[in-house]
């Protein structure tokens, strides 16, 4: 007597619903997805930390290119003034 009959599967489904309830079964999908995501993150480990550090460095570099520090622009204009005065 195997599980090849339609009625066997229906009876099994009813028993599972009675034992676990609909709330636990409903939360099974998101919980399983979160567990798989955490497992993948733990496999990456240090790679994620390095990647975040590199992203932070890139953001700082981009910000400095877009808006250079005040000291750098002042020295550039001073050197331009000096060169124009000597001519």
N, C-alpha and C positions, 0 to 999 in steps of 0.2 A: 504494500500500500504506500505509494509515493505521493509527491505533490504535483502530479500531472493533471489533476482535475481542477476545474475552475472553482468548485465549491470548497476545496481544501484551502485555496488561497484566500477566499473570502473569510472563512472561519479563522484563519491565521491572522488576517488583518484586523478582525474584530477583537481577537484576544490581545493583540499588540496595542490597540487603542484603549482597551480597558485597563491594561497593566500600566502603560506609560501616561496616558491622558493626552489630550490634544495640545496643551500648552507646551509640554516637553518636546513633542514631535515637531511643533511649529518652530521652536527655537533651535532645533537640531541643525538646520541649514546654515544660519548665520554663525553659530558657534563653531561648526566644522570649518567654515571659511576663514574665520579669525584664527583658528588653530593652525591651519595650513599657511596663512600669511606670516604668522609669528615664527613658524618653523623655517620658512624660506629666509626670513630676516636673520634668524640665528645662524643659518648656514653661511650667509654673507659676512656676518660679524664685522671685522675690522674694515672691510671694503666700504661699508656704508659710512663709517666715521671718516675715512679718508675722502670719500666722495663729498660729504658735507663740508669738510674743511676746504677742499678745492673750490667748491661753489662759493664759499664765503670769501676766499681770496680773490676769485674772479669778480665778485660784486664790488669789493673794495677797489680793485684795479680799475674797473669800469667807472666807478664813481670818481676816482682821482683823475681819470682821463677827461671825463665830462666837466668836472669842476676842480681844477688844480688848486692846491693850497695857496693861500694869499702870499706867502713868502716866495714861492716860485715865480708867480706872475710879476711881483714887484722887482725881483732881481732881473727879470727879462726886460722890463721897461727901463730900469736904470741903466742896463748895459746898452740898450738902444739909444738912450739919451746921451750916454758918454760917447758913443760912436758918432752921433750926429753933431755933437759939439766940437769934436776934433776935426771935422771936415772943413 
